[in-house]
Each structure stands twice: as structure tokens, then as C-alpha cells.
Amino acid sequence: MKLSIIIPTYNAGPDIRELIKRLLVQTVQPFEIIVIDSSSTDETVAIAEELGAKTRIIPQKLFNHGSTRNDAAKEASGDVLVFMTQDAIPADNQLLYHLSRPLQQTLIAGAFARHVPKTAASLLERFAREFNYPEQGSIKGLEDVTMFGIKTFFFSNVCSAINRELFFKAGMFPDGIRANEDMIISAKLMRDGYKIAYVPEAKIFHSHNYSLIEQYHRYYNIGSSLKYNKWILGYAKAEGKGIQYLGEQLRFVMKKKIFSVIPYIFLETIAKYIGFRIGVIVG
């Protein structure tokens, strides 16, 4: 099984060095590392080339989460495409082994890793990682929608592996998309009769402390992506899982008796909801 690692970058700084160095000491070695860079102004490209990665530079204005990854996938030679972001740092040298192993099964088209929060992660960000990336693994297909709703399609290109042949058969990522390209390819693969594995043994360090404005923009982009891919909402609505998330979030902070963050939780929830609804309507 040959693994092609695809990493979109922009001013990755020291992260790209750390990421590639950790990829190069994996027990399952990458067949190739492809860095597709949006005209960085720092040393990202030079560092990647120094460490042996193939690089391609595109104008920043042409970057989007779908077609940029598609272009790199077309250049890849491996039979498994591993998509990573520049700030996803492998937690150990077994990441690629665990991530690619499920794809040896015929019906599993893709797999994604567990996100472990970084040291600087806020309390709410730590909860988000635990909620979305639990210790228990799973394998989901279209038949699981009745139980899990839209969460069935959850998938993360921060660190994922997809069978290359099935990726192209499913139509790749949508072109021009602002976000959520990973959920959409997951839904496409399931629609084609395949399954997606969540592999908690495959671990990366990854987290963000988003502001309210950043959360608004994130959920606006998510809503926008669903506006142009409404067929997914024919299987399940998105809002129900948001309510579940809020309830679990409140229980989490109350259990820890950190009541001071509760007003912020409600503000954050409002920012997400407004962003999502406007994204769905306006696009």
C-alpha cells in the first residue's frame, strides 16, 4: 500500500518542518509527500523541499479547500491519499500505520485520525476535541444515518486517508468550496456503498482557540457548503446535533464547576447558529 501525503500550506512556519520530520520516521513510510503551497511569504516551500517533499506553488487567490486538494490528488502516485493540514502534528510514529490499516478492508473507503488538543488549548476547545474525537473507534455507513444523523458523515481532512480509486470514482471534492469538503466526500463515498472508519489509535496534536468572530465565519462557510450540496440534508438535518453538542458542553463545564464560561458558551452557540443559517441562505 503506497501512501501519498498531501499537505496544502500557507506560511506554515516551523509547523511544516515538524510535520514532515515526524512523517519521515513513521513505521509505515510515505511513498511521497506533496506540498501544495498558496504563495507563502516565509520559508515553507524551502523547508518542504529541503526535507524531500514535492512542492507546487499556486496563487493565493486560487486556493480553495476542494479543487486545491483535487489538483494535488491528480498528481499523486500512491493508491492511498493521505490529506493533512500544516498544523496537524503526528503524536507518534504509528500514525500512518493505524490510519491506513482500515483501508485494507474492501468496504472501507476512508479513515480519519483522533485530534488530541495541544497544550495551549482552551477548556472549551478541549471539550470539542473530546466530543468529536472520542477514545472509542467506529465504522459508519449510510445505514447509520437513522441513529447518528448528520454526524454519520463526520470526517476530518486535518488527517485522513482515502482509497485513491474510490476518491476519483466518487467525484473528488467539490470545486470552489469554502469548507466542509471532508464531510461531503464522506457522504459521497457512503452513498456509493462504502464506509468510513474513525481510528482513535491514529493520533495527531491539533486544536484551535477560535474567537466568536472566527466561529461565525467557520459556520458561515459550513452553511455555504451545504447550500450547494443540499442532497446531504436530504439524509439528515444539521441543527439537532448542534443542540446535543450544547447540552454536552454545559454538562462538561458544570461537572468541572467552571460556571463562569457558561455565558460565553451561549454567545458562541449563537455565533455558530447565525453564521450557519446565513451561510445556508446566502451561500
C-alpha positions in Angstrom: 0.0 0.0 0.0 1.6 3.2 -1.2 0.7 6.4 0.7 0.7 9.8 -0.9 0.7 12.6 1.7 -1.0 15.8 0.5 -0.5 19.0 2.5 -1.9 22.4 1.5 0.2 25.1 3.0 0.4 28.9 3.5 3.1 30.4 5.8 3.3 27.2 7.8 6.4 28.3 9.7 8.1 25.8 11.9 5.0 23.5 11.8 5.8 22.2 8.3 9.3 21.2 9.4 8.0 19.4 12.5 5.2 17.7 10.5 7.4 16.4 7.7 10.1 15.3 10.1 7.6 13.2 12.0 6.2 11.8 8.8 9.6 10.6 7.7 10.1 8.5 10.8 6.8 6.6 10.6 6.8 2.8 10.8 4.8 2.9 7.6 6.8 5.3 5.3 5.0 7.7 3.0 5.6 6.9 -0.7 5.6 10.6 -1.4 4.9 13.9 0.3 3.2 16.6 -1.9 3.1 20.2 -0.6 0.7 22.5 -2.5 1.5 26.0 -1.3 -0.6 29.2 -1.7 2.4 31.5 -2.4 3.8 31.6 1.1 5.9 34.6 2.1 8.0 32.6 4.6 10.3 29.6 4.2 7.6 27.0 3.9 8.4 25.8 0.4 12.2 25.8 1.0 11.8 23.7 4.2 9.5 21.2 2.4 11.9 20.8 -0.4 14.9 20.5 1.9 13.1 17.6 3.6 12.4 15.9 0.3 8.8 16.8 -0.4 7.5 17.6 -3.8 6.2 21.2 -4.0 3.8 23.1 -6.2 3.1 26.8 -5.8 -0.3 28.3 -6.7 -1.5 31.9 -6.5 -3.2 32.5 -3.1 -6.4 33.7 -4.8 -6.8 30.3 -6.4 -6.8 28.4 -3.2 -10.0 26.6 -2.0 -10.5 23.6 0.1 -11.8 21.4 -2.8 -10.0 22.0 -6.1 -6.6 22.6 -4.5 -6.7 19.2 -2.9 -8.1 17.7 -6.1 -5.2 19.1 -8.1 -2.7 17.6 -5.7 -4.5 14.2 -5.8 -4.3 14.1 -9.6 -0.5 14.4 -9.3 -0.2 11.7 -6.6 1.1 8.2 -7.5 0.0 6.3 -4.4 -3.0 4.1 -4.0 -4.0 5.8 -0.8 -4.3 9.6 -0.5 -3.5 10.9 3.0 -4.7 14.5 3.4 -3.2 16.6 6.2 -3.2 20.2 7.2 0.1 22.1 8.0 -0.7 22.2 11.8 -1.5 18.5 12.2 1.4 17.0 14.1 1.7 13.2 14.4 1.6 12.2 18.0 3.9 9.1 17.4 5.5 7.1 14.7 2.4 4.8 14.3 0.1 7.4 12.8 0.3 6.2 9.2 0.2 2.5 10.2 -3.1 2.9 12.2 -4.7 5.4 9.7 -4.1 3.2 6.6 -4.9 -0.2 8.1 -8.7 0.0 7.9 -8.4 0.6 4.1 -7.2 -2.9 3.7 -10.9 -3.9 4.1 -12.8 -3.8 0.8 -15.8 -1.8 2.0 -13.9 0.9 3.9 -13.1 3.8 1.6 -11.7 6.3 4.1 -10.4 6.8 7.6 -9.6 9.7 9.9 -7.5 10.3 13.0 -8.1 11.4 16.5 -7.3 15.0 17.4 -5.5 15.5 20.7 -5.6 19.1 21.9 -2.4 21.0 22.1 -1.1 22.3 25.5 -2.4 25.8 24.8 -6.0 24.6 24.0 -8.7 26.3 26.0 -11.2 24.4 28.2 -14.0 24.6 25.5 -11.6 23.5 22.8 -10.6 20.5 24.9 -14.2 19.6 25.2 -14.7 20.0 21.4 -11.8 17.5 20.8 -13.2 15.0 23.3 -16.7 15.3 21.9 -15.8 14.9 18.2 -12.8 12.6 18.6 -13.6 10.1 21.5 -11.5 7.2 22.6 -13.9 4.7 21.0 -13.4 4.0 17.3 -16.2 3.5 14.8 -17.1 2.4 11.3 -20.1 4.1 9.7 -22.1 3.8 6.6 -25.3 5.3 5.1 -27.4 2.8 7.1 -26.3 4.6 10.3 -28.0 7.9 9.5 -31.1 6.9 11.4 -29.0 6.6 14.6 -26.4 9.3 14.2 -28.0 11.9 11.8 -25.6 14.2 10.0 -22.8 13.1 12.4 -22.7 9.9 10.3 -20.8 11.8 7.6 -18.3 13.4 10.0 -14.8 13.2 8.6 -11.7 15.4 9.0 -9.2 16.3 6.4 -6.9 17.5 9.1 -5.7 14.0 8.9 -7.5 11.5 6.7 -6.8 8.6 4.3 -8.9 7.8 1.3 -8.6 5.0 -1.3 -7.4 6.9 -4.4 -9.5 4.9 -6.9 -12.7 5.3 -4.9 -11.9 9.0 -4.3 -11.9 9.7 -8.1 -14.9 7.3 -8.6 -16.9 9.4 -6.1 -16.1 12.6 -8.0 -13.4 14.0 -5.7 -14.0 17.1 -3.5 -16.4 19.8 -4.8 -14.6 22.5 -6.6 -14.7 26.1 -5.2 -15.9 25.0 -1.7 -15.1 27.2 1.3 -15.2 24.4 3.9 -16.7 21.0 4.7 -15.1 19.3 1.7 -14.3 16.4 4.0 -17.9 15.8 5.1 -19.1 15.9 1.5 -16.6 13.3 0.2 -17.5 11.1 3.2 -21.2 11.4 2.2 -20.4 10.7 -1.4 -18.4 7.6 -0.5 -21.2 6.3 1.7 -23.7 7.0 -1.0 -21.6 4.7 -3.2 -22.0 2.0 -0.7 -18.7 2.3 1.3 -17.9 3.0 4.9 -15.7 5.5 6.8 -13.6 4.5 9.8 -12.7 6.7 12.8 -9.4 5.4 14.1 -8.5 6.8 17.6 -5.2 4.9 17.6 -4.1 7.2 14.8 -3.4 10.4 16.8 -2.4 13.9 15.9 -1.9 17.0 18.0 -4.3 19.6 16.7 -6.5 22.3 18.2 -7.5 26.0 17.7 -8.8 28.6 20.2 -11.3 30.3 17.9 -12.8 33.7 18.7 -16.5 34.4 18.4 -15.9 36.1 15.0 -13.8 33.2 13.8 -16.6 30.7 14.9 -19.1 32.8 13.0 -17.0 32.7 9.8 -16.3 28.9 10.2 -20.0 28.1 10.5 -20.9 30.5 7.7 -18.6 28.6 5.4 -20.0 25.3 6.6 -23.6 26.5 5.9 -22.4 27.8 2.5 -21.0 24.4 1.6 -24.3 22.7 2.4 -26.3 25.3 0.4 -24.5 24.0 -2.7 -24.7 20.3 -1.6 -28.3 20.2 -0.3 -28.6 16.5 -1.2 -26.8 15.7 2.2 -29.6 17.4 4.1 -32.0 15.0 2.5 -30.5 12.4 4.7 -30.2 14.3 7.9 -30.6 17.8 9.3 -27.7 19.6 10.9 -29.3 21.5 13.8 -30.2 18.5 16.0 -26.6 17.6 16.6 -25.8 21.3 17.5 -28.4 21.1 20.3 -26.8 17.8 21.5 -23.4 19.5 21.5 -24.6 22.4 23.5 -26.1 20.1 26.2 -23.0 18.1 26.5 -20.9 21.2 26.6 -22.9 22.6 29.5 -22.7 19.3 31.4 -18.9 19.3 30.9 -18.3 22.7 32.4 -20.9 22.2 35.2 -19.2 19.0 36.2 -15.9 20.8 36.5 -17.8 23.7 38.3 -16.4 26.3 36.0 -19.6 28.3 35.8 -18.0 31.5 34.5 -17.7 30.2 31.0 -21.5 29.4 30.6 -22.4 32.9 29.2 -19.6 32.5 26.6 -20.9 29.1 25.6 -24.3 30.7 24.8 -22.6 33.5 22.9 -20.5 31.0 20.9 -23.6 28.9 20.1 -25.5 32.0 18.8 -22.5 33.0 16.7 -22.3 29.5 15.2 -26.0 29.2 14.6 -26.3 32.7 12.9 -23.2 32.0 10.8 -24.6 28.6 9.7 -28.1 29.9 8.9 -26.8 32.9 6.9 -24.4 30.6 5.0 -27.2 28.2 4.1 -29.3 31.1 2.9 -26.8 33.4 1.2 -24.1 30.9 0.2 
